[in-house]
Amino acid sequence: MNTPIEITPIGHIRSPYKQKFAIPRQPRLVDTAKAQLVLEAPFNNEEFIRGIEEFSHIWVLFRFHETADKGYSALVRPPRLGGNARKGVFATRATFRPNAIGMSAVQLLGVECKGQKVVLHLGGVDLLDGTPVVDIKPYLPYSDALTHASAGFADTRPQTHMTVSFSDEALAFIAKTDPELELHTFITQVLQQDPRPAYKKNKDGVQSYGMTLYDFNIRWHVDGEHNHVEQITAL
């Protein structure tokens, strides 16, 4: 029966990723990516999360809000296969899904409760800023970590040989930012994942790009397998 199900978001994500471009394709690939899960009324009550601090990691179930209105597709082109081969959407983690639901296992760094402000501090996120969260569940290693499972075409952690350097101007800007952001390491880890579209990765010549992380605009170019960060400016 295709009876509609109503789902109410319980909170939203505050993330350094302000656009889909440059978000790692899986959680924990960029461990310096920190975010906050802000619970909203009536769920912004510490009773809802009592005991959650006992867990090192949690599952976050969320909605792909930026692509949900674009519908779904039975066949998609996974980036891991170069963006050419087609796979069934249920055999991938693509965003264009019938219910636009995603899930990420992320690190729980801390819990903040001050009156009606209830926030979970997260690490290793792959979540877009503003993402609506529909549920939270504790990560259970004995049940969730299936060490002998196979994963088809995505059986290993994605690897690139991308290197990263920074201009003197970019380094000077980073030196003035909050050390807790770990901006140098964060940008390096993001670029090492090679966030370019799959069809761009085999192109010859220098390619220039820009992205927004936190409240900063980062400009860099790619030459072969090397990224050079040219400029960082505040938005």
Buried (B, 14 or more C-beta within 10 A) or exposed (E): EEEEEEEEBBBBBBBBBBEEEBBBBBBBBBBBBBBBBBBBEEBBEBEBBEEBEEBEBBBBBBBBBBBBEEEBBEEBBBBBBEBEEEBEBEEBBBBBBEEBBBEBBBBBBEBEBEEEEBBBBBBBBBBBBEBBBBBBBBBEEEEEEEEEEEEEEBEEEEEEEBEBEBBEEBEEBBEEBEEEBBBBEBBBBBBBBBBBEBEEBEEEEEBEBEBBBBEBBBBBEBEEEBBBBBBBEEE
